[in-house]
């Protein structure tokens, strides 16, 4: 995109001084930063497949909330799975199944562009609440991502391994903040320079810590909801924007440091104002181990979100192929 504006050139129409990147890809756009993925970026990324090794990046749908006591989240729960027996005129037997209480953002997830709105202006590209209906004509739904098809180059920032190497303290549940300079340094150390259209995967070690914990500790982690993560500040917005990152995802429940602070920018707010695609609770453990073994931190990446009309979020159905 030859007329892609620099971060400093984006309009700042209100007293927050935060940029509003609406209209960059046209007034009807419903994809935001995923527009950085092009046929050329996908074709180039396909050359990363050398061994045909595949890494599924989705957690089971019952993780994490099915591993906690009831009430682990104020709203979301693990789905209730019912397996049904079927019989056809005595000639065939089979099974069908049903999911109840299925929250598409209760395990590995993409946050869609209707997940968060800006209180001053609305949802990405000026969409207002009454336009989010889940019916024909609904706006900014996850089905736009499904139709578009998310594929291309993913780079992995393995923060726990990098921080251990440089002697930097890191705990995933203590509100440690990762600055853009630290994220950049981690990627550079791995020889993984970010390119336009990349999906940036950030391993922070939260998932491994959570899965290794007992029930009491898991309950405490989810009740406290104190998470380390990426800075949600304007400097991180700029880092992602200037590098034309298509999406950023991590193994954390929130990707950015949590809880948020009123009046402060956040990556969640960047969903609305910048069209940023954010992923959470990706399973990056096996991929990170493989990257550490061979020293290459870029992979071919695919993701097929649910084709759910008007959907607010979705399991990513993501895979890294190396």
Beta strands, then each sheet from edge to edge (+ up, - down):
strand 1: 54-56
strand 2: 80-88
strand 3: 92-100
strand 4: 109-111
strand 5: 150-158
strand 6: 177-178
strand 7: 199-203
strand 8: 229-230
strand 9: 247-250
strand 10: 277-280
strand 11: 298-303
strand 12: 313-314
strand 13: 318-321
sheet 1: 1+ 13- 11+ 5- 7- 9- 10- 4+ 12-
sheet 2: 2+ 3-
sheet 3: 6+ 8+
end
